[in-house]
Amino acid sequence: MHIADLSKGMLGANGIVGGGPPLICGAALTAKVLKTGGVAIAFLGDGASNQGTTLESYNLASIWKLPAIFVVEDNGYGEATSSSYAVAGSQLERAAGFGMPAQKVDGFDFFAVHEAARTAIDRARAGEGPSLIHVQLARYYGHFEGDAMTYRGPGEVDRLRAESDCLKRFRTRVTEAALLEASDLDAIDRSVADEIETSVRKAKSAPLPPDTDLMTDVYVTY
């Protein structure tokens, strides 16, 4: 969640619900003023879509025609509350209220998400303003470590894993179309598993950080 890599354009995440949309308005404005061709993208959940900061960002991005994309990852639950109970109307209607085009896509379908993203990015780079992509998907794990997920239906997660897993669907599509070989995908899986295992082993064997690191990067220095 809290990751950043400025070299790849990843400005960083934060724990503030609805904190991302205002940040990308600044990034998008910078791209527009400097004419870099950049597009700013915020990923938020169905819960964050109810925050005032999100709606204010929709408004500002639309007024200024910013090259911004708001991706609402609707996994059906805001922590433990069903989005059908807590979110009024639809994400598409909300976007329309700000004059912003929106599209709903199946989050389990890699190709559908890719196509929707391409359309929104092309529109942003053409100077036509922001877009919203409503991605419907599901999460397999709880909102936090130890979440018992008693709010999920019996067998719900097992059914999703068996019928809708995005990696399984991707594998089926590309192998049936002869775009990739199953052996190539298996090799990627093994490579990733090995990389994870190596990283965990290095982390566990690494020395503990010294006390002096407690104050590193805590305060800004000029």
CYANA upper distance limits for C-alpha pairs under 8 A (distance plus 0.5 A):
  1 MET  CA     13 ALA  CA      6.81
  1 MET  CA     14 ASN  CA      7.92
  2 HIS  CA     12 GLY  CA      7.02
  2 HIS  CA     13 ALA  CA      5.45
  2 HIS  CA     14 ASN  CA      6.39
  2 HIS  CA     15 GLY  CA      8.16
  3 ILE  CA     12 GLY  CA      5.88
  3 ILE  CA     13 ALA  CA      6.52
  4 ALA  CA     10 MET  CA      5.78
  4 ALA  CA     11 LEU  CA      6.06
  4 ALA  CA     12 GLY  CA      4.54
  4 ALA  CA     13 ALA  CA      7.42
  5 ASP  CA      9 GLY  CA      6.98
  5 ASP  CA     10 MET  CA      5.41
  5 ASP  CA     11 LEU  CA      7.03
  5 ASP  CA     12 GLY  CA      7.57
  6 LEU  CA     10 MET  CA      5.67
  6 LEU  CA     11 LEU  CA      6.21
 13 ALA  CA     20 GLY  CA      7.60
 14 ASN  CA     19 GLY  CA      7.46
 14 ASN  CA     20 GLY  CA      8.07
 15 GLY  CA     19 GLY  CA      8.14
 16 ILE  CA     20 GLY  CA      8.37
 17 VAL  CA     47 GLY  CA      8.24
 17 VAL  CA     48 ALA  CA      5.85
 17 VAL  CA     51 GLN  CA      7.97
 18 GLY  CA     44 LEU  CA      7.28
 18 GLY  CA     48 ALA  CA      5.16
 18 GLY  CA     49 SER  CA      7.49
 18 GLY  CA     51 GLN  CA      6.28
 18 GLY  CA     52 GLY  CA      8.37
 18 GLY  CA     53 THR  CA      6.46
 18 GLY  CA     54 THR  CA      6.14
 19 GLY  CA     23 LEU  CA      7.54
 19 GLY  CA     53 THR  CA      7.51
 19 GLY  CA     54 THR  CA      8.23
 20 GLY  CA     24 ILE  CA      7.05
 20 GLY  CA     42 ALA  CA      6.20
 20 GLY  CA     43 PHE  CA      7.63
 20 GLY  CA     44 LEU  CA      7.64
 21 PRO  CA     25 CYS  CA      7.10
 21 PRO  CA     42 ALA  CA      6.08
 21 PRO  CA     43 PHE  CA      8.41
 21 PRO  CA     44 LEU  CA      8.32
 21 PRO  CA     53 THR  CA      7.64
 21 PRO  CA     54 THR  CA      6.10
 21 PRO  CA     57 SER  CA      6.28
 21 PRO  CA     58 TYR  CA      8.47
 21 PRO  CA     70 PHE  CA      7.63
 22 PRO  CA     26 GLY  CA      7.44
 22 PRO  CA     53 THR  CA      7.06
 22 PRO  CA     54 THR  CA      7.47
 22 PRO  CA     56 GLU  CA      8.33
 22 PRO  CA     57 SER  CA      5.88
 23 LEU  CA     27 ALA  CA      7.08
 24 ILE  CA     28 ALA  CA      6.27
 24 ILE  CA     40 ALA  CA      5.86
 24 ILE  CA     41 ILE  CA      6.84
 24 ILE  CA     42 ALA  CA      6.80
 24 ILE  CA     68 ALA  CA      7.36
 25 CYS  CA     29 LEU  CA      6.51
 25 CYS  CA     40 ALA  CA      7.95
 25 CYS  CA     57 SER  CA      7.21
 25 CYS  CA     60 LEU  CA      8.06
 25 CYS  CA     61 ALA  CA      6.78
 25 CYS  CA     66 LEU  CA      7.59
 25 CYS  CA     68 ALA  CA      7.36
 26 GLY  CA     30 THR  CA      6.74
 27 ALA  CA     31 ALA  CA      6.84
 27 ALA  CA     40 ALA  CA      6.50
 28 ALA  CA     32 LYS  CA      6.66
 28 ALA  CA     38 GLY  CA      7.75
 28 ALA  CA     39 VAL  CA      6.59
 28 ALA  CA     40 ALA  CA      5.65
 28 ALA  CA     66 LEU  CA      6.16
 28 ALA  CA     67 PRO  CA      5.88
 28 ALA  CA     68 ALA  CA      6.28
 29 LEU  CA     33 VAL  CA      6.58
 29 LEU  CA     66 LEU  CA      6.56
 29 LEU  CA     67 PRO  CA      8.08
 30 THR  CA     34 LEU  CA      6.48
 31 ALA  CA     35 LYS  CA      6.06
 31 ALA  CA     36 THR  CA      5.72
 31 ALA  CA     37 GLY  CA      6.80
 31 ALA  CA     38 GLY  CA      5.76
 31 ALA  CA     39 VAL  CA      7.51
 31 ALA  CA     67 PRO  CA      8.11
 32 LYS  CA     36 THR  CA      7.44
 32 LYS  CA     37 GLY  CA      7.80
 32 LYS  CA     38 GLY  CA      8.19
 32 LYS  CA     66 LEU  CA      7.32
 32 LYS  CA     67 PRO  CA      7.47
 37 GLY  CA    125 ARG  CA      6.38
 38 GLY  CA     67 PRO  CA      7.91
 38 GLY  CA    125 ARG  CA      7.80
 39 VAL  CA     67 PRO  CA      5.64
 39 VAL  CA     68 ALA  CA      6.22
 39 VAL  CA     69 ILE  CA      8.00
 39 VAL  CA    121 ILE  CA      7.30
 39 VAL  CA    124 ALA  CA      7.19
 39 VAL  CA    125 ARG  CA      7.48
 40 ALA  CA     67 PRO  CA      6.92
 40 ALA  CA     68 ALA  CA      5.30
 40 ALA  CA     69 ILE  CA      6.82
 41 ILE  CA     68 ALA  CA      6.24
 41 ILE  CA     69 ILE  CA      5.22
 41 ILE  CA     70 PHE  CA      6.46
 41 ILE  CA     71 VAL  CA      7.72
 42 ALA  CA     68 ALA  CA      8.44
 42 ALA  CA     69 ILE  CA      6.92
 42 ALA  CA     70 PHE  CA      5.63
 42 ALA  CA     71 VAL  CA      6.52
 43 PHE  CA     70 PHE  CA      6.81
 43 PHE  CA     71 VAL  CA      5.32
 43 PHE  CA     72 VAL  CA      6.56
 43 PHE  CA     73 GLU  CA      7.28
 44 LEU  CA     48 ALA  CA      6.41
 44 LEU  CA     49 SER  CA      7.47
 44 LEU  CA     70 PHE  CA      8.01
 44 LEU  CA     71 VAL  CA      6.74
 44 LEU  CA     72 VAL  CA      5.54
 44 LEU  CA     73 GLU  CA      6.44
 45 GLY  CA     49 SER  CA      6.85
 45 GLY  CA     72 VAL  CA      5.84
 45 GLY  CA     73 GLU  CA      5.34
 45 GLY  CA     74 ASP  CA      6.09
 45 GLY  CA     75 ASN  CA      7.97
 45 GLY  CA     78 GLY  CA      7.99
 46 ASP  CA     50 ASN  CA      7.82
 46 ASP  CA     72 VAL  CA      6.81
 46 ASP  CA     73 GLU  CA      6.97
 46 ASP  CA     74 ASP  CA      5.41
 46 ASP  CA     75 ASN  CA      7.80
 46 ASP  CA     76 GLY  CA      7.89
 46 ASP  CA     77 TYR  CA      7.89
 46 ASP  CA     78 GLY  CA      6.91
 46 ASP  CA     83 SER  CA      7.05
 46 ASP  CA     87 VAL  CA      7.84
 47 GLY  CA     51 GLN  CA      8.08
 47 GLY  CA     77 TYR  CA      8.18
 47 GLY  CA     78 GLY  CA      5.37
 47 GLY  CA     83 SER  CA      7.84
 47 GLY  CA     86 ALA  CA      8.36
 47 GLY  CA     87 VAL  CA      8.11
 48 ALA  CA     54 THR  CA      7.56
 49 SER  CA     54 THR  CA      6.54
 49 SER  CA     55 LEU  CA      7.94
 49 SER  CA     72 VAL  CA      7.76
 50 ASN  CA     54 THR  CA      7.70
 50 ASN  CA     55 LEU  CA      8.12
 50 ASN  CA     87 VAL  CA      7.59
 51 GLN  CA     55 LEU  CA      7.26
 52 GLY  CA     56 GLU  CA      6.53
 53 THR  CA     57 SER  CA      6.64
 54 THR  CA     58 TYR  CA      6.85
 55 LEU  CA     59 ASN  CA      6.82
 56 GLU  CA     60 LEU  CA      6.66
 57 SER  CA     61 ALA  CA      6.40
 58 TYR  CA     62 SER  CA      6.63
 58 TYR  CA     95 ALA  CA      7.95
 58 TYR  CA     98 PHE  CA      7.12
 58 TYR  CA    100 MET  CA      8.45
 59 ASN  CA     63 ILE  CA      6.67
 59 ASN  CA     98 PHE  CA      6.40
 60 LEU  CA     64 TRP  CA      6.66
 61 ALA  CA     65 LYS  CA      6.07
 61 ALA  CA     66 LEU  CA      5.45
 61 ALA  CA     67 PRO  CA      8.32
 61 ALA  CA     68 ALA  CA      7.39
 61 ALA  CA    129 GLY  CA      7.64
 61 ALA  CA    130 PRO  CA      6.68
 62 SER  CA     66 LEU  CA      7.17
 62 SER  CA     98 PHE  CA      7.08
 62 SER  CA     99 GLY  CA      7.39
 62 SER  CA    100 MET  CA      7.07
 62 SER  CA    129 GLY  CA      6.78
 62 SER  CA    130 PRO  CA      6.68
 64 TRP  CA    129 GLY  CA      8.10
 65 LYS  CA    127 GLY  CA      7.47
 65 LYS  CA    128 GLU  CA      6.81
 65 LYS  CA    129 GLY  CA      4.35
 65 LYS  CA    130 PRO  CA      6.79
 66 LEU  CA    124 ALA  CA      7.77
 66 LEU  CA    127 GLY  CA      8.07
 66 LEU  CA    128 GLU  CA      8.48
 66 LEU  CA    129 GLY  CA      5.39
 66 LEU  CA    130 PRO  CA      6.27
 67 PRO  CA    121 ILE  CA      8.38
 67 PRO  CA    124 ALA  CA      4.83
 67 PRO  CA    125 ARG  CA      6.86
 67 PRO  CA    127 GLY  CA      7.30
 67 PRO  CA    128 GLU  CA      8.13
 67 PRO  CA    129 GLY  CA      5.77
 67 PRO  CA    130 PRO  CA      5.96
 68 ALA  CA    124 ALA  CA      7.05
 68 ALA  CA    129 GLY  CA      7.38
 68 ALA  CA    130 PRO  CA      5.13
 68 ALA  CA    131 SER  CA      7.22
 69 ILE  CA    120 ALA  CA      7.39
 69 ILE  CA    121 ILE  CA      8.07
 69 ILE  CA    124 ALA  CA      8.39
 69 ILE  CA    130 PRO  CA      5.97
 69 ILE  CA    131 SER  CA      5.51
 69 ILE  CA    132 LEU  CA      6.22
 69 ILE  CA    133 ILE  CA      7.96
 70 PHE  CA    130 PRO  CA      8.21
 70 PHE  CA    131 SER  CA      6.89
 70 PHE  CA    132 LEU  CA      5.23
 70 PHE  CA    133 ILE  CA      6.77
 71 VAL  CA    132 LEU  CA      6.37
 71 VAL  CA    133 ILE  CA      5.31
 71 VAL  CA    134 HIS  CA      6.58
 71 VAL  CA    135 VAL  CA      7.47
 72 VAL  CA    132 LEU  CA      7.94
 72 VAL  CA    133 ILE  CA      6.69
 72 VAL  CA    134 HIS  CA      5.42
 72 VAL  CA    135 VAL  CA      6.39
 73 GLU  CA    134 HIS  CA      7.00
 73 GLU  CA    135 VAL  CA      5.50
 73 GLU  CA    136 GLN  CA      6.79
 73 GLU  CA    137 LEU  CA      7.60
 74 ASP  CA     83 SER  CA      8.40
 74 ASP  CA    134 HIS  CA      7.54
 74 ASP  CA    135 VAL  CA      6.39
 74 ASP  CA    136 GLN  CA      5.44
 74 ASP  CA    137 LEU  CA      6.65
 74 ASP  CA    138 ALA  CA      8.01
 75 ASN  CA    136 GLN  CA      6.59
 75 ASN  CA    137 LEU  CA      5.39
 75 ASN  CA    138 ALA  CA      4.75
 75 ASN  CA    139 ARG  CA      6.59
 76 GLY  CA     82 SER  CA      6.21
 76 GLY  CA     83 SER  CA      5.65
 76 GLY  CA     84 SER  CA      7.85
 76 GLY  CA    136 GLN  CA      8.28
 76 GLY  CA    137 LEU  CA      8.00
 76 GLY  CA    138 ALA  CA      7.04
 77 TYR  CA     81 THR  CA      5.74
 77 TYR  CA     82 SER  CA      4.96
 77 TYR  CA     83 SER  CA      5.71
 78 GLY  CA     82 SER  CA      6.84
 78 GLY  CA     83 SER  CA      6.74
 79 GLU  CA    142 GLY  CA      8.47
 79 GLU  CA    143 HIS  CA      5.97
 80 ALA  CA    143 HIS  CA      8.05
 80 ALA  CA    149 MET  CA      8.03
 80 ALA  CA    151 TYR  CA      6.87
 81 THR  CA     85 TYR  CA      7.65
 81 THR  CA     86 ALA  CA      7.48
 81 THR  CA    151 TYR  CA      8.40
 82 SER  CA     86 ALA  CA      6.96
 83 SER  CA     87 VAL  CA      5.81
 84 SER  CA     88 ALA  CA      8.13
 89 GLY  CA     93 GLU  CA      7.33
 89 GLY  CA     94 ARG  CA      8.06
 90 SER  CA     94 ARG  CA      6.88
 91 GLN  CA     95 ALA  CA      6.81
 91 GLN  CA    134 HIS  CA      7.06
 92 LEU  CA     96 ALA  CA      6.72
 92 LEU  CA    101 PRO  CA      8.36
 92 LEU  CA    102 ALA  CA      6.01
 92 LEU  CA    103 GLN  CA      7.30
 92 LEU  CA    104 LYS  CA      7.91
 92 LEU  CA    132 LEU  CA      8.31
 92 LEU  CA    134 HIS  CA      7.85
 93 GLU  CA     97 GLY  CA      6.76
 94 ARG  CA     98 PHE  CA      7.55
 95 ALA  CA     99 GLY  CA      7.02
 95 ALA  CA    100 MET  CA      5.57
 95 ALA  CA    101 PRO  CA      6.96
 95 ALA  CA    102 ALA  CA      6.71
 95 ALA  CA    131 SER  CA      8.48
 95 ALA  CA    132 LEU  CA      7.16
 96 ALA  CA    100 MET  CA      5.81
 96 ALA  CA    101 PRO  CA      6.87
 96 ALA  CA    102 ALA  CA      7.89
100 MET  CA    129 GLY  CA      8.40
100 MET  CA    130 PRO  CA      6.88
100 MET  CA    131 SER  CA      6.14
100 MET  CA    132 LEU  CA      7.55
101 PRO  CA    130 PRO  CA      8.16
101 PRO  CA    131 SER  CA      5.77
101 PRO  CA    132 LEU  CA      6.89
102 ALA  CA    131 SER  CA      6.26
102 ALA  CA    132 LEU  CA      5.02
102 ALA  CA    133 ILE  CA      6.05
102 ALA  CA    134 HIS  CA      7.70
103 GLN  CA    116 ALA  CA      7.70
103 GLN  CA    132 LEU  CA      7.08
103 GLN  CA    133 ILE  CA      5.56
103 GLN  CA    134 HIS  CA      6.48
104 LYS  CA    133 ILE  CA      6.50
104 LYS  CA    134 HIS  CA      5.04
104 LYS  CA    135 VAL  CA      6.41
104 LYS  CA    136 GLN  CA      7.89
105 VAL  CA    112 ALA  CA      6.81
105 VAL  CA    113 VAL  CA      6.78
105 VAL  CA    116 ALA  CA      7.98
105 VAL  CA    133 ILE  CA      7.80
105 VAL  CA    134 HIS  CA      6.71
105 VAL  CA    135 VAL  CA      5.58
105 VAL  CA    136 GLN  CA      6.86
106 ASP  CA    112 ALA  CA      7.20
106 ASP  CA    113 VAL  CA      7.59
106 ASP  CA    135 VAL  CA      6.46
106 ASP  CA    136 GLN  CA      5.87
106 ASP  CA    137 LEU  CA      7.13
107 GLY  CA    112 ALA  CA      8.25
107 GLY  CA    113 VAL  CA      6.97
107 GLY  CA    135 VAL  CA      5.59
107 GLY  CA    136 GLN  CA      5.58
107 GLY  CA    137 LEU  CA      5.22
107 GLY  CA    166 CYS  CA      8.28
108 PHE  CA    136 GLN  CA      8.39
108 PHE  CA    137 LEU  CA      6.60
108 PHE  CA    164 SER  CA      6.75
108 PHE  CA    165 ASP  CA      6.86
108 PHE  CA    166 CYS  CA      4.94
108 PHE  CA    169 ARG  CA      8.14
109 ASP  CA    113 VAL  CA      6.91
109 ASP  CA    166 CYS  CA      6.55
109 ASP  CA    169 ARG  CA      7.67
109 ASP  CA    170 PHE  CA      7.82
110 PHE  CA    114 HIS  CA      6.61
110 PHE  CA    166 CYS  CA      7.33
110 PHE  CA    170 PHE  CA      7.15
111 PHE  CA    115 GLU  CA      6.62
112 ALA  CA    116 ALA  CA      6.73
113 VAL  CA    117 ALA  CA      6.58
113 VAL  CA    135 VAL  CA      8.16
114 HIS  CA    118 ARG  CA      6.67
115 GLU  CA    119 THR  CA      6.81
116 ALA  CA    120 ALA  CA      6.83
116 ALA  CA    133 ILE  CA      7.69
117 ALA  CA    121 ILE  CA      6.51
117 ALA  CA    133 ILE  CA      8.16
118 ARG  CA    122 ASP  CA      6.53
119 THR  CA    123 ARG  CA      6.71
120 ALA  CA    124 ALA  CA      6.68
120 ALA  CA    130 PRO  CA      8.12
120 ALA  CA    131 SER  CA      6.35
120 ALA  CA    132 LEU  CA      8.36
121 ILE  CA    125 ARG  CA      6.67
122 ASP  CA    126 ALA  CA      6.64
123 ARG  CA    127 GLY  CA      7.20
123 ARG  CA    128 GLU  CA      6.02
123 ARG  CA    129 GLY  CA      7.39
123 ARG  CA    130 PRO  CA      8.29
124 ALA  CA    128 GLU  CA      6.05
124 ALA  CA    129 GLY  CA      5.71
124 ALA  CA    130 PRO  CA      6.54
124 ALA  CA    131 SER  CA      8.19
138 ALA  CA    160 LEU  CA      8.31
140 TYR  CA    157 VAL  CA      6.34
140 TYR  CA    161 ARG  CA      8.20
141 TYR  CA    147 ASP  CA      8.45
141 TYR  CA    149 MET  CA      8.48
142 GLY  CA    146 GLY  CA      7.86
142 GLY  CA    147 ASP  CA      5.43
142 GLY  CA    148 ALA  CA      7.50
142 GLY  CA    149 MET  CA      6.37
143 HIS  CA    147 ASP  CA      6.88
152 ARG  CA    156 GLU  CA      7.05
152 ARG  CA    157 VAL  CA      8.36
155 GLY  CA    159 ARG  CA      6.52
156 GLU  CA    160 LEU  CA      6.82
157 VAL  CA    161 ARG  CA      6.67
158 ASP  CA    162 ALA  CA      6.71
159 ARG  CA    163 GLU  CA      6.45
159 ARG  CA    164 SER  CA      8.31
160 LEU  CA    164 SER  CA      5.57
160 LEU  CA    165 ASP  CA      6.95
161 ARG  CA    165 ASP  CA      5.58
164 SER  CA    168 LYS  CA      8.18
164 SER  CA    169 ARG  CA      7.50
165 ASP  CA    169 ARG  CA      6.77
166 CYS  CA    170 PHE  CA      6.49
167 LEU  CA    171 ARG  CA      6.59
168 LYS  CA    172 THR  CA      6.74
169 ARG  CA    173 ARG  CA      6.71
170 PHE  CA    174 VAL  CA      6.70
171 ARG  CA    175 THR  CA      6.47
171 ARG  CA    182 ALA  CA      7.96
171 ARG  CA    185 LEU  CA      8.19
172 THR  CA    176 GLU  CA      6.43
173 ARG  CA    177 ALA  CA      6.68
174 VAL  CA    178 ALA  CA      6.50
174 VAL  CA    179 LEU  CA      5.50
174 VAL  CA    180 LEU  CA      6.12
174 VAL  CA    181 GLU  CA      8.44
175 THR  CA    179 LEU  CA      6.51
175 THR  CA    180 LEU  CA      5.88
175 THR  CA    181 GLU  CA      6.29
175 THR  CA    182 ALA  CA      6.88
180 LEU  CA    184 ASP  CA      7.27
180 LEU  CA    185 LEU  CA      8.03
181 GLU  CA    185 LEU  CA      7.25
182 ALA  CA    186 ASP  CA      6.68
183 SER  CA    187 ALA  CA      6.66
184 ASP  CA    188 ILE  CA      6.91
185 LEU  CA    189 ASP  CA      6.79
186 ASP  CA    190 ARG  CA      6.77
187 ALA  CA    191 SER  CA      6.63
188 ILE  CA    192 VAL  CA      6.66
189 ASP  CA    193 ALA  CA      6.65
190 ARG  CA    194 ASP  CA      6.59
191 SER  CA    195 GLU  CA      6.69
192 VAL  CA    196 ILE  CA      6.69
193 ALA  CA    197 GLU  CA      6.66
194 ASP  CA    198 THR  CA      6.60
195 GLU  CA    199 SER  CA      6.62
196 ILE  CA    200 VAL  CA      6.65
197 GLU  CA    201 ARG  CA      6.64
198 THR  CA    202 LYS  CA      6.66
199 SER  CA    203 ALA  CA      6.61
200 VAL  CA    204 LYS  CA      6.67
201 ARG  CA    205 SER  CA      6.74
202 LYS  CA    206 ALA  CA      6.41
209 PRO  CA    213 ASP  CA      7.01
210 PRO  CA    214 LEU  CA      8.29
212 THR  CA    216 THR  CA      7.75
215 MET  CA    219 TYR  CA      8.17
